[in-house]
Amino acid sequence: MNATVLSPSDPAAQGVDASGVLAFLDALEAAPGIEPHSLMIVRHGRLVASGWWAPYTADRPQLLYSLSKSFTGTAAALAEAEGLLDFDAPVVSYFPEFEADITDPRSRAMLVRHVASMASGHERETVDEVFALDREEPVRGFLLLPPDRDPGTVFAYNQPTTYTLAAIVQRVTGQSLTAYLRPRLLDPLGIGEVFWQQGSTGRELGFSGLHATTDAVARLGELYLRDGVWEGERLLPEGWAARASHPHIPTAGAMGDADRQDWDRGYGYQFWRSRHGYRGDGAYGQFCLVLPEQDAVIATTAATEEMQTLLNLVWEHLLPAFGPEPLSGREAVDAELRERLARLALPTAPGKPAPPERAEEWAAAEFTPSGGAGPVRTAGLARDADGWTLTLTEERGGGRLDLRLGGGPGWTVAEEPFPTAVGGGWTDPGTLAVDVVFLETPHRLELTCSLADRTLTTRWATEPLQSRRLTGQRAPRGSV
């Protein structure tokens, strides 16, 4: 639980036109490639709108993917302020045990600020190469991979740079990122539990793997908007927010996309510049948008490969909703927005309860994939007095996941063995169609079982970028 809540306000009192927020929700839900999960809007320090699309909820941490990087950058700022880290020091100086192996002059010239700004001199994503060179100590693998150009001269979105920054922070502090941030950032901001995935070294990854609530994202954005001051207490060094959001290296065309409006504005220290303000940014639509001109923060979680489209909708609908003065006579539309936000929900797969005339056939069947390799090796159904359980056996590792089918409309949420939601049912007597939402991630698995040929088809709505196992789609509880 959070120690405090962001103070709520009617949108109109903060100069926010609720009709613009409603238009944004309409556009978001109408966009075919976007599955929204949550939205929080903070204006003038007050929470004017917040909503979660069921089965997602406010108190549930979710995988933030590369939005994790902004928390890592924040940890580096705190370590610098405590005299533990120097942004102008060579990276290799923090790993003297590797120094004899690192002979390339560009690798030796790489500074902490270069890895903090994705300007190591490499011209590509190197994560696969780095882990192939040294899986047990990826920092060594990274330093052994010679940069293509001088550090500080070229941008490449490159996970090992942030991994290395995170490793430096954890080395100089003697703590995990989570443990280091807890008394300095997380507790003062009122952020509850967070969970960060660890790598083979036992260190937290830094570049990804953080599971936190949307509320945590909004609080981080609000802290940056206020130059590191929270409720009158300075948590971040004065001026750090400006340093972190300043474009240290150009990004235009760096990733080869023809349509990169919000990825062409430059990169700071683990924050992207945007057409408006700046942002922390994670795969599939995990955003922390900091908008100094509007004195606003927008936090979103989602499942979409159309991240530019999502940002376009923010710029089209939400920016014009931020006015300079409080609005009067807006009670009705403010109330309409509150009601809309309270009933947000994702649609489930269509389906009905099990056909009684074929129940015995369904209970006796085992289903196997009809096509190429997927995450599920077999699926089977069991019936009891209360309904049906769908059991999935993983293709990798042989793990097992039991999912309760609700037998009606809406989502059936289970906390064990880890948080999931199941929706769907029988579309006809011979076909079962089910969606499985892994509630601590952005991911949803679509499954169809055919009784006629005992086959199973599966499809990820968005492909997991870290663990591909079903049992890996959860927050890594138990890590420190």
Residue pairs with C-beta under 8 A, 6 or more apart in sequence:
1 59
1 192
2 190
2 191
2 192
2 213
2 215
3 187
3 190
3 192
4 190
5 47
5 190
6 40
6 42
6 46
6 47
6 215
6 218
6 219
6 222
7 45
7 46
7 47
8 46
8 47
8 48
9 43
9 46
9 47
9 48
10 48
10 330
10 331
10 334
11 17
11 18
11 21
11 43
11 48
11 49
11 321
11 327
11 330
11 334
11 337
12 18
12 326
12 327
12 328
12 330
12 331
12 333
12 334
13 46
13 326
13 327
14 43
14 44
14 46
14 48
14 326
15 43
15 44
15 322
15 323
15 324
15 325
15 326
15 327
16 41
16 43
16 48
16 49
16 321
16 322
16 323
16 327
17 320
17 321
17 323
17 327
17 330
17 333
18 49
18 321
18 330
18 333
18 334
18 336
18 337
19 321
19 333
20 317
20 318
20 320
20 321
21 41
21 49
21 317
21 318
21 321
21 337
22 333
22 336
22 337
22 340
23 317
24 313
24 314
24 317
24 318
24 321
25 39
25 51
25 340
25 341
25 344
27 313
27 316
27 317
28 34
28 36
28 310
28 313
29 36
31 304
31 306
31 309
31 310
31 313
33 304
33 305
33 306
33 309
34 285
34 302
34 304
34 306
34 309
34 310
35 53
35 302
35 303
35 304
35 346
35 444
35 461
35 462
36 53
36 285
36 300
36 302
36 344
37 52
37 53
37 56
37 62
37 300
37 301
37 302
37 303
37 346
37 442
38 50
38 51
38 52
38 53
38 56
38 58
38 62
38 214
38 299
38 300
38 301
38 302
39 49
39 50
39 51
39 214
39 298
39 299
39 300
39 341
40 47
40 49
40 50
40 214
40 215
40 217
40 218
40 297
40 298
40 299
40 300
41 47
41 48
41 49
41 50
41 296
41 297
41 298
41 318
42 48
42 218
42 221
42 222
42 296
42 297
42 298
42 299
43 294
43 295
43 296
43 322
44 295
44 296
45 222
45 226
47 218
49 337
49 341
50 58
50 214
50 341
51 340
51 341
51 342
51 344
52 58
52 214
52 344
53 344
53 345
53 346
54 344
54 345
54 346
54 410
54 411
55 345
55 346
55 411
55 413
55 421
55 423
55 437
55 439
56 62
56 301
56 346
56 437
56 439
57 439
58 213
58 214
58 215
59 192
59 213
60 213
60 419
60 439
60 440
61 193
61 194
61 195
61 211
61 212
61 213
61 216
61 440
61 475
62 211
62 212
62 213
62 214
62 286
62 301
62 439
62 440
62 441
62 442
63 209
63 210
63 211
63 286
63 440
63 441
63 442
63 466
63 475
64 208
64 210
64 211
64 212
64 217
64 282
64 286
64 301
65 208
65 282
65 283
65 284
65 286
65 442
65 465
66 207
66 208
66 281
66 282
66 283
66 286
67 210
67 217
67 280
67 281
67 282
67 286
67 287
67 288
68 196
68 205
68 206
68 207
68 208
68 209
68 210
68 282
69 162
69 206
69 207
69 208
69 270
69 280
70 220
70 270
70 271
70 280
70 288
71 177
71 181
71 185
71 210
71 212
71 220
72 162
72 165
72 166
72 169
72 177
72 206
72 207
72 270
73 116
73 165
73 244
73 269
73 270
73 271
74 181
74 185
74 220
74 236
74 244
74 270
75 166
75 169
75 177
75 180
75 181
75 185
76 85
76 87
76 112
76 116
76 165
76 168
76 169
76 269
76 270
77 236
77 237
77 240
77 243
77 244
77 269
78 180
78 181
78 184
78 185
78 236
78 237
79 85
79 169
79 172
79 173
79 180
80 86
80 87
80 237
81 236
81 237
81 240
84 172
84 173
85 112
85 168
85 169
85 172
86 112
87 111
87 112
87 113
87 116
88 111
88 112
88 113
89 111
89 112
90 108
90 109
90 110
90 111
90 112
91 110
91 111
91 112
91 114
91 115
91 143
91 164
91 168
92 98
92 99
92 102
92 107
92 108
92 110
92 143
94 112
94 167
94 168
94 171
94 172
95 139
95 140
95 143
95 171
98 137
98 139
98 140
98 143
101 140
101 143
101 144
102 108
102 143
102 144
104 146
104 147
106 121
106 146
106 147
106 149
106 150
106 151
107 143
107 144
107 145
107 146
107 147
109 150
109 151
110 120
110 121
110 143
110 147
110 151
111 151
111 152
112 165
112 168
113 152
113 248
113 269
114 120
114 121
114 151
114 152
114 161
115 161
115 162
115 164
115 165
116 161
116 165
116 269
116 270
117 155
117 248
117 249
117 267
117 268
117 269
118 155
118 156
118 157
118 158
118 161
118 162
118 249
118 267
119 151
119 152
119 153
119 154
119 155
119 248
119 249
119 267
120 142
120 147
120 151
120 156
120 158
120 160
120 161
121 147
121 148
121 149
121 150
121 151
121 152
121 153
121 154
122 145
122 147
122 148
122 154
122 156
122 158
123 148
123 149
123 154
123 156
124 148
124 156
124 158
125 156
125 157
125 158
125 159
126 142
126 145
126 156
126 158
126 159
126 160
127 158
127 159
127 160
129 141
129 145
130 138
130 141
130 142
130 145
130 160
131 138
131 141
132 141
133 140
133 141
133 144
133 145
134 140
134 141
134 144
135 141
135 200
136 200
136 201
137 201
138 160
138 163
138 199
138 200
138 201
139 160
139 163
139 164
139 167
141 160
142 160
142 161
142 163
142 164
143 164
148 154
152 249
154 249
154 254
155 249
155 250
155 251
155 254
155 267
156 254
157 254
157 255
159 207
159 208
160 207
161 207
162 206
162 207
162 270
163 199
163 205
163 206
163 207
165 206
165 270
166 177
166 203
166 204
166 205
166 206
166 207
167 201
167 203
167 206
169 177
169 180
169 206
170 176
170 177
170 180
170 203
170 204
173 180
176 196
176 198
176 203
176 204
176 479
176 480
177 196
177 204
177 206
178 186
178 194
178 195
178 196
178 204
178 479
178 480
179 480
184 235
185 191
185 223
185 235
186 194
186 216
188 230
188 233
188 235
189 216
189 219
189 220
189 223
189 230
189 235
190 219
191 212
191 213
191 215
191 216
191 219
192 213
192 216
194 210
194 211
194 212
194 216
195 210
195 211
195 212
195 475
195 476
195 477
195 479
196 204
196 205
196 209
196 210
196 211
196 476
196 479
197 204
197 205
197 208
197 209
197 210
197 211
197 466
197 476
197 479
198 204
198 205
198 209
198 476
198 479
199 205
204 479
208 282
208 465
208 466
209 466
209 476
211 440
211 475
211 476
214 299
214 300
214 301
215 299
217 280
217 286
217 287
217 288
217 299
217 301
218 288
218 297
218 299
219 230
220 280
220 288
221 280
221 288
221 289
221 290
221 297
221 298
221 299
222 230
222 297
223 229
223 230
223 235
223 236
224 236
224 241
224 244
224 245
224 290
225 241
225 290
225 291
225 292
225 295
225 296
225 297
227 236
227 238
227 239
227 240
227 241
227 242
228 234
228 235
228 236
228 237
228 238
228 240
228 241
229 235
243 268
243 269
244 268
244 269
244 270
244 271
245 268
245 271
245 273
245 277
245 278
245 290
246 268
247 265
247 266
247 267
247 268
247 273
248 266
248 267
248 268
248 269
249 266
249 267
250 266
251 263
251 264
251 265
251 266
251 267
251 272
252 260
252 264
253 260
253 264
254 263
255 263
257 263
259 308
260 308
261 275
261 308
261 311
261 312
262 272
262 274
262 275
262 279
262 308
262 311
263 272
263 308
265 272
265 273
265 274
265 275
266 272
266 273
267 273
268 278
270 280
271 278
271 279
271 280
271 290
272 278
272 279
272 280
272 281
274 289
274 311
275 311
275 315
276 289
276 291
276 293
276 294
276 315
276 319
277 289
277 290
277 291
277 292
277 293
277 294
278 290
279 287
279 288
279 289
279 290
280 287
280 288
281 287
281 288
281 307
283 307
283 442
283 465
284 302
284 303
284 304
284 305
284 307
284 442
284 462
285 300
285 301
285 302
285 303
285 304
285 307
285 310
285 442
286 300
286 301
286 302
286 442
287 298
287 299
287 300
287 310
287 311
288 297
288 299
289 297
289 298
289 299
289 300
289 314
290 297
291 297
291 298
291 319
291 322
294 319
294 322
295 322
296 322
298 314
298 318
300 310
301 442
302 310
302 442
303 442
303 443
303 444
303 461
303 462
304 310
304 462
305 462
345 410
345 411
346 411
346 437
348 409
348 410
348 411
348 423
348 424
348 435
349 423
349 424
349 425
349 433
349 434
349 435
349 446
350 424
350 425
350 427
350 433
351 423
351 424
351 425
351 426
351 427
351 432
351 433
351 434
352 425
352 426
352 427
353 407
353 408
353 425
353 426
354 362
354 383
354 388
354 407
354 425
354 426
355 426
355 429
357 429
358 429
358 430
358 451
359 383
361 451
362 381
362 383
362 388
362 432
362 451
363 381
363 382
363 383
365 380
365 381
365 449
365 451
365 454
366 378
366 379
366 380
366 454
367 378
367 379
367 380
367 449
367 450
367 454
367 455
367 456
368 377
368 378
368 379
368 454
368 455
368 456
369 376
369 377
369 455
369 456
369 457
369 458
370 450
370 453
370 455
370 456
370 457
371 457
373 395
374 395
374 458
374 459
375 394
375 395
375 396
375 445
375 458
375 460
375 468
375 469
375 470
376 392
376 393
376 394
376 395
376 447
376 456
376 458
376 470
377 393
377 394
377 395
377 398
378 392
378 393
378 456
379 390
379 391
379 392
379 393
379 447
379 449
379 456
380 390
380 391
381 388
381 389
381 390
381 391
381 432
381 449
382 388
382 389
382 391
383 389
387 404
387 405
387 406
387 407
388 404
388 405
388 407
389 402
389 403
389 404
389 405
390 402
390 403
390 404
390 405
390 422
390 432
390 434
391 400
391 401
391 402
391 403
392 400
392 401
392 403
392 447
392 470
393 399
393 400
394 400
394 401
394 469
394 470
394 471
396 468
396 469
397 469
397 471
399 469
399 470
399 471
401 417
401 420
401 470
401 471
402 417
403 414
403 420
403 422
403 434
403 436
404 412
404 414
404 422
405 412
405 422
405 424
405 425
405 434
406 412
406 422
406 423
406 425
407 425
408 425
410 423
411 421
411 422
411 423
411 437
412 421
412 422
412 423
413 419
413 420
413 421
413 439
414 420
414 421
414 422
417 471
418 438
418 440
418 471
418 473
418 474
419 438
419 439
419 440
419 474
420 436
420 437
420 438
420 439
421 436
421 437
421 439
422 434
422 435
422 436
422 437
423 434
423 435
423 437
424 432
424 433
424 434
424 435
425 432
425 433
425 434
426 432
426 433
427 433
429 451
430 450
430 451
430 452
431 448
431 449
431 450
431 451
432 447
432 448
432 449
432 451
433 446
433 447
433 448
434 446
434 447
434 448
434 449
435 444
435 445
435 446
435 447
436 444
436 445
436 447
437 443
437 444
438 444
438 445
438 470
438 473
438 474
440 473
440 474
440 475
441 464
441 473
441 474
442 462
443 460
443 461
443 462
443 463
443 464
443 473
444 460
444 461
444 462
445 458
445 459
445 460
445 461
445 470
446 458
446 459
446 460
446 461
447 456
447 457
447 458
448 456
448 457
448 458
449 455
449 456
450 456
450 457
464 472
464 473
466 472
467 473
